[in-house]
Amino acid sequence: MNFLYTTGLFFLLIWTFSFVLIGETLTYAGAITLDTIVVTAAKNDTDEKNIEAETLKTHKIVDLAEILSNEMIEATMIRKSGYGNEVSLRGFGKSDLRVLVDNGIIEGACGSRKDPSLSHINMLTVDKIEVREGAFDVTKAGALGGSINVITRKTEKEFLGEILTKAGSYDFLSSGFYTTGGNEKIQGLIGYNYSESDQYEDGDGNKLYKFAPAGRPYNSKGKNMQAFEKNDVWGKLQFTPAENQTILFSYAYGEADDIMTPRAGMDIDSEKTYMGRADYFITGPGNFSDELTLSLYQNRVEHEPFDKYRELAGNPPFHRHNEVKSTITGLKIENKKSAGFARFTYGIDAYKHNWKGNMYRDDTGANMDDELIPNVNTYDLGLYIKADKNYDTLSLSAGFRYDHFESKADEDLKQSIAVTSTNRNNDDLFSGYLSAEYYLADNALIFAGIGQSIRTPTAVERYFQSPSPFFHGNPDLDATKNREFDLGFQLSGRKFSFKTKAFYSDLKDYIYQQGKQTYDSHQTWTNIDAHIYGADVKIIVDIISDFSIETAAAWQRGRKDSTPEYNTDNDLAEVPPLKTKLALHYDTPALFGTLEWIHSENADNVDTDAGEKALSGWDLVNFRAGWNYKMFTLNVGVENIFDKHYAVANSYEWDVVSGSGANPAIIYEPGRFFYASLSFQF
């Protein structure tokens, strides 16, 4: 069945492309618009995709990772719970993707990644999400396989705002508002959102609690706990002291309680997020600048997991909790200047990341592990420059970046056996790229790029210390280098758009887990060599009236060139299989809707030695629609219409904090999920 489906979709893609090619010529200049995702057709931007706020409202919106996975054929979600999930792009996920808010780095605090970066961002704050793939952006530190930059809403002079309420299956509720206004000199914005949900059930009727590891199953209270409850509040204040100057202050606070994380051995008692920043923008300050930006930010996460909702089925025979803090303080100065031969963007960025935490016994209150997260400070200083040059039919872009990175653990590394016990590391790293776009005609171009991106080991990978079952970091880890080549073709017409892209990433010193799958073995991280390659294609065709058809497919494969100790499987972990999409869109100013069929092949090329499991292929049918009437917008939808039982992806990462071993649980997706939202814009 999977073979027949894949073959049929392939011929459908060819038929669709042939059909539109007969009636179009290469001399027509058309804009490429894929529903509400804009694939930027401006020169030097073929590797960036923007997902607008209006698109987010049409979805279920429990988690931003779900939206990216639904909207982008190249993206795949790694399910961890009802809230707080990971996303990967073309096989790059977790620390190999850089997540930012308004260009400021944000990272979760959990050593087991129970709080991925995207989980700290509320949907109502979002203006758009900028997604960049590949090694072709020197303005962001550590973007090995790409970046996800969430741009928040701007203040406005006019008094306006929105009230949005969304509800769905399993008692999901989200309700909030924002409002903004001011004058020429001062503007403000304020917003608030509350969201909660009970445990969902998968297509076979299994509630979330049933996916917990055998060593820490849920007790009677845990089996009936909510999936999450969250409050978010945010605000902005903007001053315009002169016509060419803007000063902006932003702050956001989020607090979540009793977040269920069945994949790990502990849930989250409390989680608080503090995001503050100040920006100073100057337009035309002098002969050496067209636009100057100075930014200062601090993003802090306070994360407190606990296991009081779990049975004490295994060691240790007592309940415990952690208190962990992750604080990133950053500075960025960027200047843009158009010279006679190119447009230059250059700058300096720096950040300090402090990560610390302890583990406590609940029965005595004693600190049972004060070196679990050994108060790590990491520093990065980066210098970058890029140049863009446009000719009549050719566009060139080149960039270069230098990073000096330092990291230090202020406590002993008692568990780092068989590796250097040093608690200080320095790295001097270089990255850069060269890309080109050539217009065959006004509406057809080919593009290619070659580049190197880097990312340094995280504090977890280098310094984490857990005495049981002996998870620990490896201070000797080297930074990973992604040496990537991309090649693509893009064509647009009056009633169609076509884009295809292929890539090859050679990964030097790729950071990977290693360790025997036994309780008393030391498990750590190591460097290997590997490669990931793949391709994607997307076609949009206007058919009749306001209807269009979208067909898309993405495929990637990851292989090891060297293997870690105790692992002889040549497949690279967490690389998803072929994913395809067939969708019918209807779009008018008043009414709009989408009926889509998403398919995934069997996940057979998995790293079984790292604990991954083969997953069956799946087919998913979703429907969503909306109606605009004056100041109101009604959205309705249903995901997984046929109530299928399926799992999207593996995750081979260990639960290093609570020690669930090298075979993490797989969380299956929700069953049939109905939802509706009502928005009032004023």
C-alpha positions in Angstrom: 0.0 0.0 0.0 2.8 2.4 0.9 4.6 1.6 -2.4 1.4 2.2 -4.4 0.7 5.5 -2.6 4.2 6.8 -3.1 4.2 5.8 -6.8 0.8 7.4 -7.3 1.8 10.6 -5.6 5.0 10.8 -7.7 3.0 10.5 -10.9 0.5 13.1 -9.5 3.4 15.5 -9.0 4.7 14.9 -12.6 1.2 15.2 -14.0 0.5 18.5 -12.2 3.8 20.0 -13.3 3.3 18.9 -16.9 -0.3 20.3 -16.9 0.7 23.8 -15.9 3.8 23.8 -18.0 1.8 23.3 -21.2 -0.2 26.5 -20.5 2.5 28.7 -19.2 5.8 30.1 -20.5 8.9 30.9 -18.7 8.6 34.6 -19.4 5.7 35.3 -17.0 6.8 36.9 -13.7 4.6 35.6 -10.9 4.7 35.8 -7.1 5.1 32.5 -5.3 2.5 32.2 -2.5 1.9 28.9 -0.8 -1.4 29.4 1.0 -0.4 31.5 4.0 3.2 30.4 4.2 5.2 32.8 2.1 8.2 31.3 0.4 10.2 34.4 -0.1 11.1 34.9 -3.8 13.3 37.9 -3.2 16.9 37.4 -4.2 19.1 35.7 -1.7 16.2 34.5 0.4 15.4 31.1 -1.1 16.4 29.4 2.1 13.9 31.3 4.3 10.2 30.6 5.0 7.8 32.8 6.9 4.7 31.5 8.8 2.4 34.4 9.5 0.3 34.9 12.7 -3.0 34.4 10.7 -1.9 30.9 9.8 -1.3 30.0 13.4 -5.0 30.8 14.3 -6.3 28.2 11.8 -4.6 25.4 13.6 -5.2 23.5 16.9 -2.5 25.6 18.6 -1.4 23.5 21.6 2.3 23.7 20.7 4.2 25.7 18.1 6.2 22.6 17.2 3.0 21.0 15.9 2.3 24.0 13.7 5.7 23.9 12.1 5.4 20.1 11.5 2.0 20.6 9.8 2.9 23.7 7.7 6.3 22.6 6.5 6.9 19.4 4.6 10.5 19.4 5.7 9.6 19.6 9.4 8.9 16.7 11.7 7.7 16.9 15.3 9.1 14.6 18.1 6.2 14.1 20.4 7.0 14.3 24.2 3.7 15.2 25.7 0.5 17.2 25.1 2.6 20.3 25.5 6.4 21.0 25.0 7.5 19.1 21.9 10.5 19.1 19.7 10.7 19.9 16.0 13.4 18.9 13.4 14.1 20.4 10.0 15.5 18.0 7.3 16.8 15.7 10.1 18.4 18.5 12.3 16.7 19.0 15.6 17.2 19.9 19.3 20.5 21.7 19.8 21.3 21.4 16.1 18.6 24.0 15.5 18.9 27.5 16.9 15.6 28.9 18.4 15.4 32.7 18.9 12.8 35.2 20.0 13.3 38.5 18.2 16.8 37.4 17.4 17.6 36.7 21.0 18.6 33.1 21.9 16.3 31.1 24.2 17.0 27.6 25.6 15.1 25.5 28.1 16.6 24.5 31.4 15.9 20.8 31.5 18.8 18.4 31.0 16.4 15.9 29.5 14.8 18.5 27.3 11.4 18.3 28.8 11.0 22.0 28.0 12.1 22.7 24.4 12.7 26.3 23.5 9.5 26.7 21.5 7.4 25.7 24.5 8.2 28.9 26.2 6.6 31.1 23.5 2.9 32.0 23.5 1.1 32.0 20.2 -0.7 35.3 20.7 2.7 37.1 21.0 3.7 35.9 17.5 3.7 38.1 14.4 5.5 35.6 12.2 7.9 32.7 12.4 11.1 32.9 10.3 12.5 29.5 9.4 15.9 29.3 7.8 17.3 25.9 6.6 20.9 25.0 6.1 24.4 26.5 6.7 23.7 29.9 5.1 23.2 32.4 7.9 26.2 34.0 9.7 24.1 36.4 11.8 23.1 33.7 14.3 25.4 31.8 16.6 25.2 28.0 16.6 22.7 27.5 13.8 24.1 24.1 12.7 21.2 22.9 10.6 19.1 26.1 10.5 17.2 28.4 12.8 13.7 29.3 13.9 13.3 32.9 14.8 9.9 33.9 16.4 9.2 37.6 15.6 6.7 39.1 18.1 4.0 41.6 17.5 4.9 45.2 17.0 3.4 48.2 18.8 1.1 50.5 16.7 0.0 54.1 16.9 -3.6 53.2 16.4 -5.7 51.7 19.2 -6.3 48.1 18.2 -6.2 44.6 19.5 -7.7 41.2 19.5 -9.6 38.8 21.8 -9.1 35.2 21.0 -10.7 32.1 22.6 -10.0 28.6 21.4 -11.4 25.3 22.7 -11.1 21.7 21.6 -11.2 18.0 22.5 -10.0 16.7 25.8 -11.0 19.9 27.6 -8.4 22.0 25.8 -9.0 25.7 26.4 -7.0 28.8 25.4 -8.2 32.3 25.9 -6.4 35.6 25.8 -6.1 39.1 24.4 -3.7 41.8 23.4 -4.1 45.5 22.7 -1.8 48.3 21.5 -1.9 52.0 20.8 -0.2 55.3 21.3 0.9 58.3 19.2 3.9 59.4 17.2 6.2 59.6 20.2 5.1 56.7 22.5 3.3 53.4 21.9 2.5 50.5 24.1 1.3 46.9 23.9 0.0 44.5 26.6 -1.4 41.0 26.4 -2.4 38.0 28.4 -3.3 34.3 27.7 -4.5 31.3 29.7 -4.4 27.8 28.4 -5.0 24.3 29.9 -5.8 20.8 28.7 -6.6 17.4 30.1 -4.8 14.3 28.9 -5.5 13.4 25.3 -6.2 9.8 24.1 -4.5 8.2 21.1 -6.3 6.4 18.3 -6.6 3.3 20.4 -8.0 5.1 23.5 -4.7 5.2 25.5 -4.4 8.2 27.7 -1.1 10.0 28.1 -0.2 8.4 31.5 0.0 4.9 29.8 3.2 5.9 28.0 5.3 6.4 31.1 8.4 4.2 31.5 8.0 1.0 33.5 10.3 2.2 36.3 8.2 5.3 37.0 4.5 4.6 36.1 1.9 7.1 37.2 0.1 6.7 40.5 -3.7 7.2 41.0 -3.4 11.0 41.2 -1.1 11.1 38.1 -3.5 9.1 36.1 -6.1 11.8 36.5 -3.9 14.9 36.4 -4.2 17.6 33.8 -1.8 17.6 30.9 -0.8 21.3 31.6 -2.0 24.7 32.8 -0.2 27.9 31.7 -0.5 31.6 32.1 1.4 34.2 30.0 1.6 38.0 30.2 3.6 40.3 28.0 4.1 44.0 27.2 6.1 46.4 25.1 6.8 50.1 25.3 8.2 52.0 22.4 9.6 55.6 22.3 10.5 57.7 19.2 12.7 60.5 20.5 13.6 61.5 16.9 12.3 60.8 13.4 15.1 58.3 12.7 15.4 56.7 16.2 13.3 54.1 18.0 13.8 52.7 21.6 11.8 49.6 22.4 11.5 47.8 25.7 9.9 44.3 25.8 9.0 41.9 28.6 7.2 38.6 28.8 6.4 36.3 31.7 5.1 32.8 31.6 4.2 30.4 34.4 3.1 26.7 33.9 2.1 24.2 36.5 1.8 20.4 36.6 3.0 19.8 33.0 2.7 16.1 32.3 5.8 14.6 30.6 5.1 10.9 30.4 8.1 10.2 28.1 10.5 10.9 31.1 10.5 9.7 34.7 9.5 13.0 36.1 6.8 15.6 35.4 7.1 19.4 35.8 5.8 20.9 39.0 6.4 24.5 38.1 8.1 26.3 35.2 8.6 30.1 34.9 9.9 32.0 31.9 11.2 35.5 32.0 12.1 37.2 28.7 13.2 40.9 28.7 15.0 43.0 26.0 15.8 46.5 25.0 16.4 47.6 21.4 17.7 50.9 19.9 17.2 51.4 16.2 18.7 54.3 14.2 18.0 54.9 10.5 20.7 56.8 8.6 22.9 57.8 11.5 25.8 58.8 9.2 27.9 58.1 6.1 28.9 54.6 7.3 25.5 53.3 8.2 22.0 53.0 6.6 20.6 51.2 9.6 22.1 50.6 13.1 20.6 48.2 15.7 21.7 47.7 19.3 20.0 45.0 21.3 20.3 43.7 24.9 18.3 40.8 26.2 18.0 38.3 29.0 15.9 35.0 28.8 15.6 33.0 32.0 13.9 29.7 32.6 13.2 28.3 36.1 12.4 24.6 35.8 11.3 22.4 38.7 10.5 18.7 37.7 9.2 16.3 40.3 8.0 12.7 40.5 5.2 12.9 43.2 2.7 11.7 40.6 4.7 8.5 39.9 4.9 5.1 41.6 8.2 4.1 43.3 8.5 1.0 41.2 12.3 1.2 40.9 15.2 2.9 42.4 15.5 5.3 44.1 12.8 4.3 46.7 11.8 7.9 47.5 10.3 10.9 45.7 12.5 13.7 44.6 12.5 17.0 42.7 14.9 19.3 40.9 15.5 23.0 40.9 17.1 24.2 37.7 17.8 27.6 36.2 19.0 28.6 32.7 19.8 32.2 32.1 21.0 33.6 28.8 22.1 37.3 28.7 23.0 38.6 25.2 24.1 41.7 23.3 24.0 42.4 19.6 25.2 45.3 17.5 24.4 45.2 13.8 25.0 47.7 11.0 23.7 47.7 7.4 25.3 49.7 4.7 24.8 49.8 0.9 28.1 50.5 -0.9 28.5 51.0 -4.6 29.2 47.3 -5.3 27.2 45.4 -2.6 25.0 45.7 0.5 26.8 44.8 3.7 25.5 43.5 7.0 28.0 43.2 9.8 28.0 43.0 13.5 29.1 41.6 16.8 27.0 39.4 19.1 27.9 38.0 22.5 26.0 36.0 25.1 26.6 34.4 28.5 24.6 31.3 29.4 24.5 30.2 33.1 23.0 26.7 33.8 22.8 25.3 37.3 20.6 23.0 39.3 20.3 20.6 42.2 18.3 17.5 43.1 16.5 17.1 46.5 14.8 14.3 48.4 11.2 15.0 49.1 11.1 13.0 52.3 14.0 14.7 54.1 14.6 17.9 51.9 18.2 16.9 51.7 20.3 17.9 48.6 21.0 14.5 47.2 23.0 15.7 44.2 24.4 19.2 44.3 26.7 18.5 41.3 24.1 17.2 39.0 24.2 20.4 37.0 27.5 21.8 38.1 26.9 25.6 37.7 28.1 25.9 34.1 28.9 29.3 32.5 29.4 29.5 28.8 30.4 32.5 26.8 30.3 33.2 23.1 31.7 36.2 21.3 31.0 36.4 17.6 32.0 38.7 14.7 30.2 38.4 11.3 29.9 40.1 8.0 27.9 39.3 4.9 27.6 40.9 1.5 24.7 40.7 -1.0 25.1 41.7 -4.7 22.3 41.7 -7.3 22.9 41.8 -11.0 20.2 41.7 -13.7 19.9 37.9 -13.7 22.4 36.9 -11.0 22.4 37.3 -7.3 25.3 36.5 -5.1 25.6 36.3 -1.3 28.6 35.6 0.9 29.1 35.5 4.6 31.9 34.9 7.2 31.7 34.4 11.0 34.2 33.9 13.8 33.2 32.7 17.3 35.3 32.5 20.4 33.6 30.2 22.8 34.4 29.4 26.4 32.7 27.1 28.9 33.4 26.2 32.5 31.8 24.1 35.2 32.4 25.5 38.7 31.9 22.2 40.5 33.7 18.9 40.4 33.1 16.4 37.6 33.1 13.3 39.7 31.3 11.1 37.2 33.4 11.9 34.1 35.2 8.6 34.0 37.4 7.6 31.0 37.4 11.1 29.8 39.4 14.2 30.8 38.0 15.6 34.0 38.8 19.2 33.0 36.0 21.6 33.8 37.1 24.4 31.3 37.0 24.4 27.5 37.8 27.0 24.8 36.9 26.9 21.1 37.8 29.2 18.2 35.4 28.5 15.3 35.0 29.7 11.8 31.9 29.5 9.6 30.7 31.0 6.3 28.9 30.4 3.1 28.7 31.4 -0.6 25.4 31.2 -2.5 24.1 32.2 -5.9 20.7 32.6 -7.7 20.5 32.7 -11.4 17.3 33.7 -13.2 16.7 31.7 -16.3 13.7 33.9 -17.0 11.7 36.4 -14.9 9.8 33.6 -13.3 12.4 30.8 -13.1 15.6 30.5 -11.2 18.2 28.0 -10.0 20.0 28.5 -6.8 23.0 26.8 -5.1 25.0 27.3 -2.0 27.9 25.9 -0.1 28.7 26.7 3.5 30.0 25.6 6.9 28.0 26.1 10.1 29.0 25.1 13.6 27.6 24.4 17.0 29.4 23.9 20.3 28.6 21.2 22.8 25.9 22.1 25.3 26.5 22.3 29.0 24.6 18.9 29.3 26.8 17.2 26.8 30.1 18.4 28.4 29.4 18.7 32.1 26.3 16.9 33.2 26.8 14.6 36.2 24.4 11.9 37.3 25.7 9.1 39.7 22.9 6.7 38.8 22.7 5.2 36.2 26.0 7.1 35.5 25.0 9.5 32.8 27.7 12.2 32.5 29.0 14.7 30.1 32.2 14.5 28.1 34.4 17.6 28.5 36.6 16.5 25.6 33.8 16.9 23.0 34.7 19.0 19.9 32.3 21.4 18.2 30.3 20.0 15.3 30.8 21.3 11.8 28.2 21.0 9.1 29.7 21.3 5.6 26.7 21.6 3.4 25.8 21.9 -0.3 22.3 22.9 -1.5 21.0 23.0 -5.1 17.5 24.0 -6.2 15.1 25.1 -8.9 12.1 27.5 -8.6 9.4 28.3 -11.2 6.3 30.3 -10.9 3.4 31.1 -13.3 0.0 32.8 -13.3 -1.7 29.8 -11.8 1.1 27.7 -10.3 4.3 27.6 -8.4 7.0 24.9 -8.3 10.0 24.5 -6.0 12.5 21.7 -5.4 15.6 21.5 -3.4 18.3 19.0 -2.6 21.0 19.1 0.0 24.0 17.2 1.3 25.5 17.8 4.8 28.8 16.4 5.8 28.9 16.4 9.6 32.4 16.5 11.2 32.6 15.7 14.9 28.8 15.2 15.1 27.8 15.0 18.8 26.2 11.6 19.5 25.2 9.5 22.5 27.1 6.4 23.4 26.9 3.8 26.2 26.0 0.3 27.1 22.3 -0.3 27.6 22.7 -1.6 31.1 22.0 0.1 34.4 25.6 0.3 35.8 27.3 1.3 32.6 28.6 4.8 32.0 26.7 6.6 29.3 28.0 9.8 27.7 28.4 11.7 24.5 31.0 11.4 21.8 32.0 12.8 18.4 31.4 10.8 15.2 31.5 11.6 11.5 28.2 11.3 9.6 26.2 12.8 6.8 22.6 13.7 6.0 21.2 14.1 2.5 17.8 14.6 1.1 15.4 16.5 -1.1 12.0 18.1 -1.1 9.5 19.3 -3.7 6.4 21.5 -3.5 3.8 22.4 -6.1 0.8 24.7 -5.9 -1.7 24.9 -8.7 -4.8 27.1 -9.0 -7.6 25.0 -10.5 -11.1 26.4 -10.6 -12.5 29.6 -9.0 -10.8 30.0 -5.7 -9.6 26.4 -5.3 -5.9 25.3 -5.4 -4.1 22.0 -5.0 -0.9 21.6 -3.1 1.3 18.5 -3.5 4.6 18.2 -1.6 7.1 15.6 -0.5 10.3 15.6 1.6 12.8 12.8 2.1 16.1 12.6 3.9 18.5 9.9 5.0 21.2 10.0 7.7 24.2 7.7 7.9 27.2 7.3 10.2 30.7 7.4 8.7 32.1 6.3 12.1 30.3 4.7 15.0 30.3 5.4 18.7 31.4 2.7 21.2 28.8 0.0 21.7 26.9 1.0 18.5 27.4 -0.7 15.2 24.2 0.5 13.5 25.1 2.7 10.6 21.7 4.6 10.6 21.7 8.0 12.1 19.1 8.6 14.8 16.2 11.0 14.6 16.1 11.3 10.8 12.5 11.0 9.6 11.4 8.9 6.6 9.6 10.1 3.5 6.7 12.5 4.2 4.2 13.6 1.6 1.2 15.9 1.5 -1.8 16.4 -0.7 -4.1 19.3 0.1 -7.1 21.1 -1.4 -7.3 24.8 -0.5 -10.2 27.2 -0.8 -9.4 30.9 -0.2 -11.5 34.0 -0.4 -11.5 37.1 1.8 -14.6 35.8 3.7 -14.3 32.0 3.6 -11.2 29.8 3.5 -10.5 26.1 4.2 -8.1 23.2 3.8 -8.6 19.5 3.4 -5.2 17.7 3.6 -3.8 14.2 3.5 -0.4 13.7 5.1 1.4 10.5 4.7 4.6 9.1 6.2 6.5 6.0 5.1 7.6 3.3 7.6 10.5 4.5 9.8 12.8 1.5 9.1 16.2 3.2 8.9 16.5 3.8 12.6 19.4 3.4 15.1 18.3 0.3 17.0 21.6 0.3 18.9 20.8 3.7 20.3 17.3 2.6 21.4 15.2 3.7 18.4 12.3 1.5 17.3 11.0 0.9 13.8 7.7 2.8 13.4 4.8 1.9 11.0 3.9 4.4 8.3 0.8 6.4 8.7 -1.9 8.4 6.9 -3.5 11.4 8.4 -6.5 13.4 7.2 -7.1 16.9 8.6 -9.7 19.6 7.9 -9.8 23.3 8.9 -11.9 26.2 7.8 -12.6 29.8 8.7 -15.0 32.6 8.2 -14.3 36.3 8.4 -17.2 38.6 9.2 -16.5 42.3 9.9 -14.3 42.2 13.1 -14.9 38.5 13.8 -13.1 35.4 12.6 -14.4 31.9 13.3 -12.1 29.0 12.8 -13.1 25.3 13.1 -11.2 22.1 12.4 -10.7 18.5 13.1 -7.3 16.7 13.1 -7.0 13.0 12.5 -10.5 12.7 11.2 -10.3 8.9 11.0 -9.0 8.5 14.5 -5.8 6.7 13.5 -3.4 5.2 16.0 0.1 6.3 15.0 3.5 7.8 16.2 5.2 10.5 14.3 8.9 10.1 15.2 11.5 8.5 17.5 13.7 10.3 19.9 16.8 8.5 21.0 17.9 11.0 23.7 18.2 9.7 27.3 16.2 10.9 30.2 19.5 11.9 31.9 17.8 13.5 34.9 15.5 10.8 36.1 17.4 8.0 34.5 15.0 6.1 32.3 17.8 4.5 30.4 18.7 4.3 26.7 15.2 3.2 25.5 13.0 6.3 25.8 9.2 5.8 25.5 7.4 6.6 22.2 4.4 8.9 22.7 1.6 8.2 20.3 -0.4 11.1 18.7 -3.8 12.3 19.7 -6.8 10.6 18.3 -9.6 12.6 16.6 -9.4 16.2 17.8 -12.1 18.8 17.2 -11.3 22.4 17.8 -12.8 25.9 17.2 -11.8 29.4 17.9 -13.4 32.8 17.8 -11.4 36.0 17.3 -12.6 39.6 17.8 -10.3 42.2 16.3 -10.8 45.9 17.1 
